[in-house]
Each structure stands twice: as structure tokens, then as C-alpha cells.
Amino acid sequence: MATTFRQVLAEPVFRVLFWTRSVAIGADTLRTVALSVVVFTSTGSVFLSALTYGISFLPQVVGGLVIGALPDLVRPRLLIVTGYTLEAAGAAVLALAGLPVWACLVLVAGIGCLAPVFNGTTGRLTAETLDGDAFVIGRGLFQLAASAAQVLGLAAGGAAVAVLGPTHALLVVAGLHLTSALGTLTLLPNLPAPGRSGERQLLRRSWRGNRELLGDPVVRRLLFAMWLPPAFVTGALSLIVPYALLRGFAESSPGLLLACEAAGMFVGNLVVARLLAPRRRERLVAALVVVQGLSLAGFALDVHIAVAGALLVVTGFGFAYALGLQEPFRQAIPDDRGGQAFSLLSTGLMTFQGVGPTVFGLLTEVLPVGTAMALGGVSAVLTAIWIGRRVSVSRRENVNSPAHLETVR
């Protein structure tokens, strides 16, 4: 019998992580919308406004590579509270300091450098708190929260900024992050850090840990299986705005279309996490990536806006493929590198999703926008073929290690 959401949320530590993280995700979405309005009204630059959406992605590679081992060396409550407090302080500065645009972007990028550390801490605690299918359901709940925040943020964020003004909206963001910090401080137990005695030098441990993780063929293939599809899909999705406007859709259509993708992501995670057995999820990993790719390939045609919305719902649904890789990944990583492993996972996801829009944006210099989006879909299908051939989800029992992912060489 599959684990239920209620059973997972009954675990006190995970419940605190989930609710505080959900509030923070909503705050991040509102901050992005509000700051984009500030940047556009200040500069009139569409490029800078778009850059605001991805400015926190690429800098995360710095945090992941340099201080990625921190979640295994410092008490988790201290790290998580520090992260939310920095987010709150950053939003307050954006609202009140009257910084120039470049300084606003540098501030957001600087905070983004630390995101892998906080995400790695949450991932490690989730892996230690929940076992087996409960862990997969827990990770699915985080994805559901992220999807819901995107839907609400895209649907209501603009209205909130219009009613409150960007300055007050950023102050609301600061308040939400502060709420998450206080909730974590008061409700999360002060659990110890699992770091090994000895090698406590942060930089050395971070570099060595990343080399060890990427040097393991099982872990490496799992990481790339989780990194590559979102990179291609996000690169294609970054072209929704020019696609919609060039097709003559209404000015409000890009936000609606992106909300369709987020809604599909929400439904996909809900269905796959709640209704499919663990083995079925693992067997459907490659198929769900194929679904994503084929739906994006439809944008090579001049489709009606309703068809475009339907294709994006299907694209979002396919993101549930990652649920089939969560438990194999948890089983494959060393116990004393858990925090760094999830930090590396977060770093790669954000870095690849930061590179994707740049690459596909450049492709539009030589290809029609719809064709470039379709090319992202074709790339996702090719990745699915690689996953199906090189990453075989099967169980092997060992008296010294749990069942985990076996790779085909």
C-alpha cells in the first residue's frame, strides 16, 4: 500500500520543513514578480526584466562547489534559520534601500549563491526523517508546494504588486521569510550535524565530496538524469513570452501559458506520488520525459492558444518523472555525504536551468522561436532514450547496502 500524504505530514520534523519551505517558496515567487516590475519600470528593458527571473540560478554553482559540504558540518536548524533570515533581510533592503538596478541583481545573485546549502540541508533532513516510499512522497510534496506557489504567484503576483505596489510587496516577502525563520527556530529540533570528525576544512571537504559523488557512476548518472531534462524543458519554456507575442496572442497570455505549465506540474506530482506504486514510478521515468519532449515538439506548429496551453499542461505533468529517481538517489549516496549530495543536486538543477534559457535564446537568432522550442523537446526525448538505456532502475539486495539503482554499462 502506497504511503499517504497524511502519513508523511504526521512526521514532526518533515512537517516543519514542509510548511516553512512552502511559505518561503511563495515569498520567492512574489519577490521575483515584484522585482521584475521594479526593474522594468526603472529601465524599460525587457532583457533586464527577464534576467531578473534567472539571476539567482547560475550563481548557485559557486555555493554548491565552494561550501556544498556545509549541510554536513553545521546544525541544520542554524543553517535553515540563517537562510530564511538572509532572504528576509535581502527583501527588506530591496524594498527600502533604493538600490540601483545592478545592485539589486547583485544582491539577489549573492543570496542565490547560498541556496544550495539551505536546499541541501532540507534534503538531508528529509532523507534522514523519511524512509522508502515516504521519502519519495515527501519530495513530491515539496514539488507540489513549488508548483502551487508558481501557479498562485503567476496568477496573483501581478495583481498583488498592482494593489500593494512593488515596495510593499517586497516588504510582504520579507515578512513571509521571517515567518519561516521563526517557525523553524521554534518548531524544528536542534538536531546535530553528521559531519565526520577530522576533515573539517570546508573548501577541501566540499571539493573532495563533489569529486567523490561525481566519480561514482551510479550517483553521476542519477544526477544527470535529474539535471538534463529540466535544462532542455526550461530552455524551451523561457521562449514562451516571445512565442506568444509573435503569434499575436493577448498581452496577458504569457503568464497564463506559464501558469498552465505549473498547473500540469502540480497535477503530475499529485497523481504520480499518490496513485502510483514505487516500482511503477521508477519504470515510468523515461516515458514521462518522452511525454515532456513530445508536447514541446508541438510548438514547431503555429498552434492555437488553447492548444498551446494544453501542450504546456502535459509538459508540466512530465516533470513528475523525477519522483521515480528520488529513492534510488537516496539509496546511492553515502550517509555522511547526504547534505552535500542534495546540495550538489540543487546546484546542478539551478545551474542547468540557468544555462538552458541562454542557449535557447541564442538559437532564436538563427531559428524561429517555435522551432527552437521544439528542439528543446527533441533534446528531452533523446535524454529519455539515454535514461532508458544507461540508467536501469532495478533492485539488488546486498547484506551491506540497501537496494539501489543499478547502471547499465
Contacts in CASP RR format, 6 or more apart in sequence:
PFRMAT RR
TARGET T0000
AUTHOR 0000-0000-0000
METHOD contacts of the structure
MODEL  1
MATTFRQVLAEPVFRVLFWTRSVAIGADTLRTVALSVVVFTSTGSVFLSA
LTYGISFLPQVVGGLVIGALPDLVRPRLLIVTGYTLEAAGAAVLALAGLP
VWACLVLVAGIGCLAPVFNGTTGRLTAETLDGDAFVIGRGLFQLAASAAQ
VLGLAAGGAAVAVLGPTHALLVVAGLHLTSALGTLTLLPNLPAPGRSGER
QLLRRSWRGNRELLGDPVVRRLLFAMWLPPAFVTGALSLIVPYALLRGFA
ESSPGLLLACEAAGMFVGNLVVARLLAPRRRERLVAALVVVQGLSLAGFA
LDVHIAVAGALLVVTGFGFAYALGLQEPFRQAIPDDRGGQAFSLLSTGLM
TFQGVGPTVFGLLTEVLPVGTAMALGGVSAVLTAIWIGRRVSVSRRENVN
SPAHLETVR
2 133 0 8 1.000
2 137 0 8 1.000
2 274 0 8 1.000
2 275 0 8 1.000
2 276 0 8 1.000
2 277 0 8 1.000
2 278 0 8 1.000
3 132 0 8 1.000
3 133 0 8 1.000
3 134 0 8 1.000
3 136 0 8 1.000
3 137 0 8 1.000
4 137 0 8 1.000
4 274 0 8 1.000
5 137 0 8 1.000
5 141 0 8 1.000
5 273 0 8 1.000
5 274 0 8 1.000
7 134 0 8 1.000
7 137 0 8 1.000
8 14 0 8 1.000
8 130 0 8 1.000
8 134 0 8 1.000
8 137 0 8 1.000
8 138 0 8 1.000
8 141 0 8 1.000
9 15 0 8 1.000
9 18 0 8 1.000
9 141 0 8 1.000
11 129 0 8 1.000
11 130 0 8 1.000
11 134 0 8 1.000
12 187 0 8 1.000
12 189 0 8 1.000
13 125 0 8 1.000
13 129 0 8 1.000
13 188 0 8 1.000
13 189 0 8 1.000
13 191 0 8 1.000
14 125 0 8 1.000
14 126 0 8 1.000
14 129 0 8 1.000
14 130 0 8 1.000
14 138 0 8 1.000
16 183 0 8 1.000
16 184 0 8 1.000
16 187 0 8 1.000
16 188 0 8 1.000
17 80 0 8 1.000
17 122 0 8 1.000
17 125 0 8 1.000
17 126 0 8 1.000
17 188 0 8 1.000
18 138 0 8 1.000
18 141 0 8 1.000
18 142 0 8 1.000
18 145 0 8 1.000
20 80 0 8 1.000
20 84 0 8 1.000
20 179 0 8 1.000
20 180 0 8 1.000
20 183 0 8 1.000
20 184 0 8 1.000
20 187 0 8 1.000
20 188 0 8 1.000
21 122 0 8 1.000
21 142 0 8 1.000
21 145 0 8 1.000
21 180 0 8 1.000
22 145 0 8 1.000
22 148 0 8 1.000
22 149 0 8 1.000
23 176 0 8 1.000
23 177 0 8 1.000
23 179 0 8 1.000
23 180 0 8 1.000
24 84 0 8 1.000
24 87 0 8 1.000
24 176 0 8 1.000
24 177 0 8 1.000
24 180 0 8 1.000
25 145 0 8 1.000
25 146 0 8 1.000
25 149 0 8 1.000
26 149 0 8 1.000
26 152 0 8 1.000
26 153 0 8 1.000
26 176 0 8 1.000
27 87 0 8 1.000
27 91 0 8 1.000
27 172 0 8 1.000
27 173 0 8 1.000
27 175 0 8 1.000
27 176 0 8 1.000
27 177 0 8 1.000
27 180 0 8 1.000
28 87 0 8 1.000
28 149 0 8 1.000
28 173 0 8 1.000
29 149 0 8 1.000
29 150 0 8 1.000
29 152 0 8 1.000
29 153 0 8 1.000
29 154 0 8 1.000
29 157 0 8 1.000
30 153 0 8 1.000
30 157 0 8 1.000
30 160 0 8 1.000
30 161 0 8 1.000
30 169 0 8 1.000
30 172 0 8 1.000
30 173 0 8 1.000
30 176 0 8 1.000
31 91 0 8 1.000
31 94 0 8 1.000
31 170 0 8 1.000
31 173 0 8 1.000
32 52 0 8 1.000
32 53 0 8 1.000
33 153 0 8 1.000
33 154 0 8 1.000
33 157 0 8 1.000
33 158 0 8 1.000
33 160 0 8 1.000
33 161 0 8 1.000
33 169 0 8 1.000
34 157 0 8 1.000
34 161 0 8 1.000
34 165 0 8 1.000
34 166 0 8 1.000
34 169 0 8 1.000
34 170 0 8 1.000
34 173 0 8 1.000
35 52 0 8 1.000
35 94 0 8 1.000
35 104 0 8 1.000
35 108 0 8 1.000
35 166 0 8 1.000
35 170 0 8 1.000
36 49 0 8 1.000
36 52 0 8 1.000
36 53 0 8 1.000
37 158 0 8 1.000
37 161 0 8 1.000
37 165 0 8 1.000
37 166 0 8 1.000
38 94 0 8 1.000
38 101 0 8 1.000
38 104 0 8 1.000
38 166 0 8 1.000
38 170 0 8 1.000
39 45 0 8 1.000
39 48 0 8 1.000
39 49 0 8 1.000
39 51 0 8 1.000
39 52 0 8 1.000
39 101 0 8 1.000
39 104 0 8 1.000
39 105 0 8 1.000
40 46 0 8 1.000
40 48 0 8 1.000
40 49 0 8 1.000
41 166 0 8 1.000
42 101 0 8 1.000
43 49 0 8 1.000
43 101 0 8 1.000
48 101 0 8 1.000
48 105 0 8 1.000
50 241 0 8 1.000
51 105 0 8 1.000
52 105 0 8 1.000
52 108 0 8 1.000
54 354 0 8 1.000
54 357 0 8 1.000
55 105 0 8 1.000
55 108 0 8 1.000
55 109 0 8 1.000
56 108 0 8 1.000
56 109 0 8 1.000
56 111 0 8 1.000
56 112 0 8 1.000
56 115 0 8 1.000
56 350 0 8 1.000
57 350 0 8 1.000
57 351 0 8 1.000
57 353 0 8 1.000
57 354 0 8 1.000
58 109 0 8 1.000
58 350 0 8 1.000
58 351 0 8 1.000
58 354 0 8 1.000
58 355 0 8 1.000
59 109 0 8 1.000
59 110 0 8 1.000
59 112 0 8 1.000
59 113 0 8 1.000
60 112 0 8 1.000
60 113 0 8 1.000
60 115 0 8 1.000
60 116 0 8 1.000
60 346 0 8 1.000
60 347 0 8 1.000
60 348 0 8 1.000
60 350 0 8 1.000
60 351 0 8 1.000
61 347 0 8 1.000
61 348 0 8 1.000
61 350 0 8 1.000
61 351 0 8 1.000
62 113 0 8 1.000
63 113 0 8 1.000
63 114 0 8 1.000
63 115 0 8 1.000
63 116 0 8 1.000
63 117 0 8 1.000
63 347 0 8 1.000
64 116 0 8 1.000
64 117 0 8 1.000
64 206 0 8 1.000
64 210 0 8 1.000
64 343 0 8 1.000
64 344 0 8 1.000
64 346 0 8 1.000
64 347 0 8 1.000
65 206 0 8 1.000
65 207 0 8 1.000
65 210 0 8 1.000
65 347 0 8 1.000
66 203 0 8 1.000
66 206 0 8 1.000
67 114 0 8 1.000
67 117 0 8 1.000
67 202 0 8 1.000
67 203 0 8 1.000
67 206 0 8 1.000
68 116 0 8 1.000
68 117 0 8 1.000
68 120 0 8 1.000
68 206 0 8 1.000
68 210 0 8 1.000
68 340 0 8 1.000
68 343 0 8 1.000
68 344 0 8 1.000
68 347 0 8 1.000
69 202 0 8 1.000
69 205 0 8 1.000
69 206 0 8 1.000
69 209 0 8 1.000
69 340 0 8 1.000
69 343 0 8 1.000
70 79 0 8 1.000
70 117 0 8 1.000
70 202 0 8 1.000
70 206 0 8 1.000
70 343 0 8 1.000
71 79 0 8 1.000
71 117 0 8 1.000
71 120 0 8 1.000
71 121 0 8 1.000
71 124 0 8 1.000
71 193 0 8 1.000
71 338 0 8 1.000
71 339 0 8 1.000
71 340 0 8 1.000
71 342 0 8 1.000
71 343 0 8 1.000
72 124 0 8 1.000
72 193 0 8 1.000
72 194 0 8 1.000
72 195 0 8 1.000
72 196 0 8 1.000
72 205 0 8 1.000
72 336 0 8 1.000
72 337 0 8 1.000
72 338 0 8 1.000
72 339 0 8 1.000
72 340 0 8 1.000
73 193 0 8 1.000
73 195 0 8 1.000
73 200 0 8 1.000
73 202 0 8 1.000
73 205 0 8 1.000
74 193 0 8 1.000
75 190 0 8 1.000
75 191 0 8 1.000
75 192 0 8 1.000
75 193 0 8 1.000
76 121 0 8 1.000
76 124 0 8 1.000
76 125 0 8 1.000
76 188 0 8 1.000
76 191 0 8 1.000
76 193 0 8 1.000
77 184 0 8 1.000
77 185 0 8 1.000
77 188 0 8 1.000
77 189 0 8 1.000
77 190 0 8 1.000
77 191 0 8 1.000
79 117 0 8 1.000
79 118 0 8 1.000
79 121 0 8 1.000
80 118 0 8 1.000
80 121 0 8 1.000
80 122 0 8 1.000
80 184 0 8 1.000
80 188 0 8 1.000
81 181 0 8 1.000
81 184 0 8 1.000
81 185 0 8 1.000
83 114 0 8 1.000
83 118 0 8 1.000
83 181 0 8 1.000
84 177 0 8 1.000
84 178 0 8 1.000
84 180 0 8 1.000
84 181 0 8 1.000
84 184 0 8 1.000
85 177 0 8 1.000
85 178 0 8 1.000
85 181 0 8 1.000
86 111 0 8 1.000
86 114 0 8 1.000
87 111 0 8 1.000
87 177 0 8 1.000
88 173 0 8 1.000
88 174 0 8 1.000
88 175 0 8 1.000
88 177 0 8 1.000
88 178 0 8 1.000
88 181 0 8 1.000
89 174 0 8 1.000
90 107 0 8 1.000
90 111 0 8 1.000
90 174 0 8 1.000
91 170 0 8 1.000
91 171 0 8 1.000
91 173 0 8 1.000
91 174 0 8 1.000
91 175 0 8 1.000
91 177 0 8 1.000
92 170 0 8 1.000
92 171 0 8 1.000
92 174 0 8 1.000
93 99 0 8 1.000
93 107 0 8 1.000
94 104 0 8 1.000
94 107 0 8 1.000
94 108 0 8 1.000
94 170 0 8 1.000
95 166 0 8 1.000
95 167 0 8 1.000
95 168 0 8 1.000
95 170 0 8 1.000
95 171 0 8 1.000
95 173 0 8 1.000
95 174 0 8 1.000
96 167 0 8 1.000
96 171 0 8 1.000
99 107 0 8 1.000
115 346 0 8 1.000
115 350 0 8 1.000
116 343 0 8 1.000
116 344 0 8 1.000
116 346 0 8 1.000
116 347 0 8 1.000
116 350 0 8 1.000
117 343 0 8 1.000
119 342 0 8 1.000
119 343 0 8 1.000
119 346 0 8 1.000
120 338 0 8 1.000
120 339 0 8 1.000
120 340 0 8 1.000
120 342 0 8 1.000
120 343 0 8 1.000
120 345 0 8 1.000
120 346 0 8 1.000
121 339 0 8 1.000
121 342 0 8 1.000
121 343 0 8 1.000
122 142 0 8 1.000
122 342 0 8 1.000
123 338 0 8 1.000
123 339 0 8 1.000
123 342 0 8 1.000
124 194 0 8 1.000
124 338 0 8 1.000
124 339 0 8 1.000
124 341 0 8 1.000
124 342 0 8 1.000
125 191 0 8 1.000
126 135 0 8 1.000
126 138 0 8 1.000
126 139 0 8 1.000
126 142 0 8 1.000
127 135 0 8 1.000
127 330 0 8 1.000
127 338 0 8 1.000
127 342 0 8 1.000
130 137 0 8 1.000
130 138 0 8 1.000
132 278 0 8 1.000
132 327 0 8 1.000
132 330 0 8 1.000
133 278 0 8 1.000
133 327 0 8 1.000
135 326 0 8 1.000
135 327 0 8 1.000
135 330 0 8 1.000
136 273 0 8 1.000
136 278 0 8 1.000
136 281 0 8 1.000
136 323 0 8 1.000
136 324 0 8 1.000
136 326 0 8 1.000
136 327 0 8 1.000
137 273 0 8 1.000
137 274 0 8 1.000
138 273 0 8 1.000
139 322 0 8 1.000
139 323 0 8 1.000
139 326 0 8 1.000
140 269 0 8 1.000
140 273 0 8 1.000
140 323 0 8 1.000
140 326 0 8 1.000
141 273 0 8 1.000
143 265 0 8 1.000
143 269 0 8 1.000
143 319 0 8 1.000
143 320 0 8 1.000
143 322 0 8 1.000
143 323 0 8 1.000
144 266 0 8 1.000
144 269 0 8 1.000
144 270 0 8 1.000
144 273 0 8 1.000
146 265 0 8 1.000
147 262 0 8 1.000
147 263 0 8 1.000
147 264 0 8 1.000
147 265 0 8 1.000
147 266 0 8 1.000
147 269 0 8 1.000
148 266 0 8 1.000
150 258 0 8 1.000
150 259 0 8 1.000
150 262 0 8 1.000
150 265 0 8 1.000
151 259 0 8 1.000
151 262 0 8 1.000
151 263 0 8 1.000
151 266 0 8 1.000
154 255 0 8 1.000
154 258 0 8 1.000
154 259 0 8 1.000
154 262 0 8 1.000
155 259 0 8 1.000
157 169 0 8 1.000
160 169 0 8 1.000
160 172 0 8 1.000
161 169 0 8 1.000
164 172 0 8 1.000
194 335 0 8 1.000
194 336 0 8 1.000
194 338 0 8 1.000
195 336 0 8 1.000
196 336 0 8 1.000
199 205 0 8 1.000
199 208 0 8 1.000
206 340 0 8 1.000
209 337 0 8 1.000
209 340 0 8 1.000
210 340 0 8 1.000
210 344 0 8 1.000
212 334 0 8 1.000
212 337 0 8 1.000
213 219 0 8 1.000
213 220 0 8 1.000
213 223 0 8 1.000
213 333 0 8 1.000
213 337 0 8 1.000
213 340 0 8 1.000
213 341 0 8 1.000
213 344 0 8 1.000
214 220 0 8 1.000
214 223 0 8 1.000
214 344 0 8 1.000
216 332 0 8 1.000
217 407 0 8 1.000
217 409 0 8 1.000
218 332 0 8 1.000
218 404 0 8 1.000
218 405 0 8 1.000
218 406 0 8 1.000
218 407 0 8 1.000
219 329 0 8 1.000
219 332 0 8 1.000
219 333 0 8 1.000
219 341 0 8 1.000
221 390 0 8 1.000
221 391 0 8 1.000
221 405 0 8 1.000
221 407 0 8 1.000
222 325 0 8 1.000
222 328 0 8 1.000
222 329 0 8 1.000
222 332 0 8 1.000
222 391 0 8 1.000
222 405 0 8 1.000
223 329 0 8 1.000
223 344 0 8 1.000
223 345 0 8 1.000
223 348 0 8 1.000
225 285 0 8 1.000
225 325 0 8 1.000
225 383 0 8 1.000
225 387 0 8 1.000
225 391 0 8 1.000
226 322 0 8 1.000
226 325 0 8 1.000
226 329 0 8 1.000
226 345 0 8 1.000
226 349 0 8 1.000
227 348 0 8 1.000
227 349 0 8 1.000
227 352 0 8 1.000
228 352 0 8 1.000
228 383 0 8 1.000
229 289 0 8 1.000
229 292 0 8 1.000
229 321 0 8 1.000
229 380 0 8 1.000
229 383 0 8 1.000
229 384 0 8 1.000
230 319 0 8 1.000
230 349 0 8 1.000
230 352 0 8 1.000
230 353 0 8 1.000
231 352 0 8 1.000
231 353 0 8 1.000
231 354 0 8 1.000
231 355 0 8 1.000
231 356 0 8 1.000
232 293 0 8 1.000
232 356 0 8 1.000
232 376 0 8 1.000
232 377 0 8 1.000
232 379 0 8 1.000
232 380 0 8 1.000
232 383 0 8 1.000
233 292 0 8 1.000
233 293 0 8 1.000
233 296 0 8 1.000
233 315 0 8 1.000
233 319 0 8 1.000
233 376 0 8 1.000
233 377 0 8 1.000
233 380 0 8 1.000
234 352 0 8 1.000
234 353 0 8 1.000
234 354 0 8 1.000
234 356 0 8 1.000
234 357 0 8 1.000
235 353 0 8 1.000
235 356 0 8 1.000
235 357 0 8 1.000
235 359 0 8 1.000
235 360 0 8 1.000
235 361 0 8 1.000
235 376 0 8 1.000
236 296 0 8 1.000
236 299 0 8 1.000
236 360 0 8 1.000
236 372 0 8 1.000
236 373 0 8 1.000
236 374 0 8 1.000
236 375 0 8 1.000
236 376 0 8 1.000
236 377 0 8 1.000
237 258 0 8 1.000
237 261 0 8 1.000
237 312 0 8 1.000
237 315 0 8 1.000
237 373 0 8 1.000
238 356 0 8 1.000
238 357 0 8 1.000
238 360 0 8 1.000
238 361 0 8 1.000
239 360 0 8 1.000
239 361 0 8 1.000
239 364 0 8 1.000
239 369 0 8 1.000
239 370 0 8 1.000
239 372 0 8 1.000
239 373 0 8 1.000
240 254 0 8 1.000
240 255 0 8 1.000
240 257 0 8 1.000
240 258 0 8 1.000
240 312 0 8 1.000
241 254 0 8 1.000
242 364 0 8 1.000
242 369 0 8 1.000
243 299 0 8 1.000
243 308 0 8 1.000
243 369 0 8 1.000
243 370 0 8 1.000
243 373 0 8 1.000
244 253 0 8 1.000
244 254 0 8 1.000
244 257 0 8 1.000
244 305 0 8 1.000
244 308 0 8 1.000
245 251 0 8 1.000
245 254 0 8 1.000
246 369 0 8 1.000
247 302 0 8 1.000
247 305 0 8 1.000
249 305 0 8 1.000
253 305 0 8 1.000
256 309 0 8 1.000
257 305 0 8 1.000
257 308 0 8 1.000
257 309 0 8 1.000
257 312 0 8 1.000
258 312 0 8 1.000
260 309 0 8 1.000
260 310 0 8 1.000
260 312 0 8 1.000
260 313 0 8 1.000
261 312 0 8 1.000
261 313 0 8 1.000
261 315 0 8 1.000
261 316 0 8 1.000
262 316 0 8 1.000
263 313 0 8 1.000
263 316 0 8 1.000
264 312 0 8 1.000
264 313 0 8 1.000
264 314 0 8 1.000
264 315 0 8 1.000
264 316 0 8 1.000
264 317 0 8 1.000
265 316 0 8 1.000
265 317 0 8 1.000
265 318 0 8 1.000
265 319 0 8 1.000
265 320 0 8 1.000
267 313 0 8 1.000
267 317 0 8 1.000
268 316 0 8 1.000
268 317 0 8 1.000
268 318 0 8 1.000
268 319 0 8 1.000
268 320 0 8 1.000
269 319 0 8 1.000
269 320 0 8 1.000
269 323 0 8 1.000
271 317 0 8 1.000
271 320 0 8 1.000
272 281 0 8 1.000
272 284 0 8 1.000
272 288 0 8 1.000
272 320 0 8 1.000
272 323 0 8 1.000
272 324 0 8 1.000
273 281 0 8 1.000
273 320 0 8 1.000
273 323 0 8 1.000
276 284 0 8 1.000
278 324 0 8 1.000
278 327 0 8 1.000
281 323 0 8 1.000
281 324 0 8 1.000
282 324 0 8 1.000
282 325 0 8 1.000
282 327 0 8 1.000
282 328 0 8 1.000
282 393 0 8 1.000
283 393 0 8 1.000
284 321 0 8 1.000
284 324 0 8 1.000
285 321 0 8 1.000
285 324 0 8 1.000
285 325 0 8 1.000
285 387 0 8 1.000
285 388 0 8 1.000
285 391 0 8 1.000
285 393 0 8 1.000
286 321 0 8 1.000
286 384 0 8 1.000
286 385 0 8 1.000
286 387 0 8 1.000
286 388 0 8 1.000
287 321 0 8 1.000
287 384 0 8 1.000
288 317 0 8 1.000
288 318 0 8 1.000
288 319 0 8 1.000
288 320 0 8 1.000
288 321 0 8 1.000
289 318 0 8 1.000
289 321 0 8 1.000
289 380 0 8 1.000
289 381 0 8 1.000
289 383 0 8 1.000
289 384 0 8 1.000
289 387 0 8 1.000
290 380 0 8 1.000
290 381 0 8 1.000
290 384 0 8 1.000
291 314 0 8 1.000
291 317 0 8 1.000
291 318 0 8 1.000
292 314 0 8 1.000
292 315 0 8 1.000
292 316 0 8 1.000
292 318 0 8 1.000
292 319 0 8 1.000
292 321 0 8 1.000
292 377 0 8 1.000
292 380 0 8 1.000
293 315 0 8 1.000
293 376 0 8 1.000
293 377 0 8 1.000
293 378 0 8 1.000
293 380 0 8 1.000
293 381 0 8 1.000
293 384 0 8 1.000
294 377 0 8 1.000
294 381 0 8 1.000
295 311 0 8 1.000
295 312 0 8 1.000
295 314 0 8 1.000
295 315 0 8 1.000
295 377 0 8 1.000
296 311 0 8 1.000
296 315 0 8 1.000
296 373 0 8 1.000
296 374 0 8 1.000
296 376 0 8 1.000
296 377 0 8 1.000
296 380 0 8 1.000
297 374 0 8 1.000
297 377 0 8 1.000
297 378 0 8 1.000
297 381 0 8 1.000
298 311 0 8 1.000
298 374 0 8 1.000
299 308 0 8 1.000
299 311 0 8 1.000
299 370 0 8 1.000
299 373 0 8 1.000
299 374 0 8 1.000
300 370 0 8 1.000
300 371 0 8 1.000
300 373 0 8 1.000
300 374 0 8 1.000
303 311 0 8 1.000
324 393 0 8 1.000
325 393 0 8 1.000
325 405 0 8 1.000
328 393 0 8 1.000
328 404 0 8 1.000
328 405 0 8 1.000
329 341 0 8 1.000
329 345 0 8 1.000
329 405 0 8 1.000
331 401 0 8 1.000
331 402 0 8 1.000
331 403 0 8 1.000
331 404 0 8 1.000
331 405 0 8 1.000
332 404 0 8 1.000
332 405 0 8 1.000
333 341 0 8 1.000
334 341 0 8 1.000
360 372 0 8 1.000
360 373 0 8 1.000
360 375 0 8 1.000
360 376 0 8 1.000
361 372 0 8 1.000
363 372 0 8 1.000
363 375 0 8 1.000
364 372 0 8 1.000
367 375 0 8 1.000
389 408 0 8 1.000
390 407 0 8 1.000
390 408 0 8 1.000
391 405 0 8 1.000
391 407 0 8 1.000
391 408 0 8 1.000
392 405 0 8 1.000
392 406 0 8 1.000
392 407 0 8 1.000
392 408 0 8 1.000
393 405 0 8 1.000
394 405 0 8 1.000
394 406 0 8 1.000
395 403 0 8 1.000
395 404 0 8 1.000
395 406 0 8 1.000
396 403 0 8 1.000
396 404 0 8 1.000
396 406 0 8 1.000
397 403 0 8 1.000
END
